[in-house]
């Protein structure tokens, strides 16, 4: 089956109409912006300046995507989509495109409101792009595993704690294994990359961090793709 941009566009338009009717998702998108405003007003520096960006990736990219997929399941429309002529790639791209656009808008707004100045636009953009794929893919997986929109909050809470604020726990929990796990998470790699760039580091200084993010992209996409295939025929 050939890739059809029309089918992808139809899925995106449907999600856009559903999004405008969903006050839960629209309200959720405000949280990263609120933190960005607070950080900008208080003039906080260091890791605080990048927190709204990481938070936007988790909230907008992961939770919004999970809620949109779970809403399809709750309304019993996802099964029809899975059994439609649209291919797996078309559905995954179509279901992810709107979340990606919204997340990018929220990130740009968060950067502006917090006053953060990316030290290297190309590497910063590449890092955000890789993290965006990871979080949206995880969000799709959470949506497939959840039965309702509200259940995504329960299922996704550990994701929010680890991926959103995991670095804060390392200072509170004195455990080498736990610290090692936290250190390889996408948000930790994101923070390390921006920290290195703020010290006038170049691409060679963050290549290992970027490769870890690429590994995350491959793993999350494989798991989500496999789960999608199984859910196609689940009752």
N, C-alpha and C positions, 0 to 999 in steps of 0.2 A: 504493500500500500504506500503510495506517495504521500509525502508530507504536505498537509493542506493548511495554508495560512488562514483560510476562511474559517475552518473549524476551530482553530486556535483563537481567532478573533471573536467567534461566537461565544466561546467559553469565557473569555475575558469580559465581554459585554454583559453576559449573564451574571458573573461575579460582581461586576460594578453595580448593577441594579440591586442585587441582594445586599451589597455592602451599605448602600445608602439607606436601606431599611433596617439595618442592624445597629441599634444605639449602643449595644454592648461593645462591639468592635470599635466604633467611632470614639467612644469614651476611653477605651484602652489606649488608643493612639496618643492621647493627651499626656500620659505619664512621662515619657521621655522628654517632652517639651517643657513640662513643669520643672523637672530636675535641671534641665539646661538653663532655664530662666533663673532658678535659685543659685546655681553655680556661677552664672554670669553676674548676678547682683552681688553675691558675696565675694566675688573675686578670688575664688579658690584656685589653687594651682596643683601641679603634679598629676597624679592618677585621677583626681577628681574631674579634671577637664575632659578626659576621655570617657568617663563613666556614662554620660548621656548617649554617646555613640554606641557603646556596647549594649546599653539598656535598650536603645532603639532597635538594634539588631535582634535582641531577644524578644522584645515585646511586639514590634511590628513584623519582623521577619518570621519569627517562630510561632508566637501565640496567635497572631491574626491569621496566619496561614492555617494553623491547626483548627481555629474556630470556623473558618470558612469551609474547610473540608468536612469537619464534624457536622456543620449545619446542613450540608448536603445529605449526610447520612441520616440526620434527625428527620429531615423532610422526605426521606426515601427517594431522593433524586440522584444520589451518587451511584446507586446500582444501575440505573438507566444509563448514566454517563459511561460507566465502566463497560457496559454491554453495547454501547453505541459503535458506529463505524470508526470513530476516532481512535487513532493508535495510542499506544502507551505514551510515547514521546509527546504527541499532540496534547494529550490530557494533562500530563505533568507540566508541560510548558504553559499551557493555558491556565491551569490552576495556580501557577506560581507567578505569572507575569504581573498580575495586579498587586500582589503582596510585595514583589520586588520594587515596583514603581513607588508604591506607598512608602516602603522602608527607605528608599533613597531620598524621597522628599522629606521624611521625618529626620533623617540623618543630616541633610543639608540645613534644615531648620535648626536642629540641635547645635550644629557647629556654629551657626550664626548667632543664636541666642546665648550660647555659653561663652562666646568670644574666643573659642579655640582656633588656633592657626596651624593647620597641618604643615609639618616641616618639609615634606616632599610629596607633592600632589600625585605624581605617577605611582609611587610605591604605596601611598596612602589609599589611592583608588583601587589598586590591585588587591590590597589587603581587605578592604571593605567588600570588594567583589567576591573574593573567596569565602569570606565569612558569611556574606549574604546567601551564597549557594548552600553553605552548610546549615544555616539556621532555617532557611525555607524548606530544605529537604527534611530536616528534623521535624519541623512544623507539620509537613505533609504526613510524616510517619505518625506523629501524635494524633492527627486528625483521623487517620485510618484506624488507629487503635481505640479511639474514643467513640462512645455511642451518642453522646450529646455535646452541645457546645459547652455547657457547664462542667462536664466531665473532663474537658481538656484542661481546665484550671487545676483540677485535682491531679490528673496524670502528669501535667506539665510543671507542677510546682517544684519537683526536684531539679528539673531543667533550669527553671528560673533561678533557684538558689545556687546551683553549681556554675552555670554559664553566665549568670548575671552578676552574682556577688561572691563567687567562689574564692577569688583572691583575698577577700577580707577574712575568710575562715582560716587561711594559712597562718595568720598572725595570732589567731585565737586557739588553734589546735596544734599541739606540738607532736606531730606524727609524721615521720619521714615518708611513709607509703602514701598517706593522704596528700601530703604536700606535693609528692611526685605526680600523683594523678591530676591534681589541680593544675600543675605546671604545664601539662600537655593539652589542656582544654583550649578550644579556639579563642576564648576571651583572654586567656593568659598569653597566648601567642600574639594576639592583637596588641595587648598592652606592651609586651616586650618589643615588638616591632616599632611602635610609636616612641617608646622610651629610647631605643637605639637611634632612631632618626632624629630625635630631639638633641642627641649628642653629636650631631653632624655625621652620623653613620650613613653608609651607602648600601647599595643592593647586596654587595658581598657580605655585609655584616648581618643581614637579616634573611639570607637565602635559606638557612636551616629552618627558621621559623615559618617561612613561606612553604617549604616542602612539607612540613608537618600539617599545615592547613590543606595542602593538596591531598595528603593522605586522608584527612578528615572528609574531604569532598568525595573521594572515591568510596570510602567505607559507608558514609551516610547515604549516598546515592544507591549503592548496591543493596543495602538493607531496605531502603524505602521501595526500590524497584521490585524486590522480591516480595515484600509485604503487599504491594499493590497487586501483583500477580495472584497471590493467594486470596486476597479480599474480593477479587473479581467474581468468585464463585461462592463466597460465604453467604449464608442466609442472614 
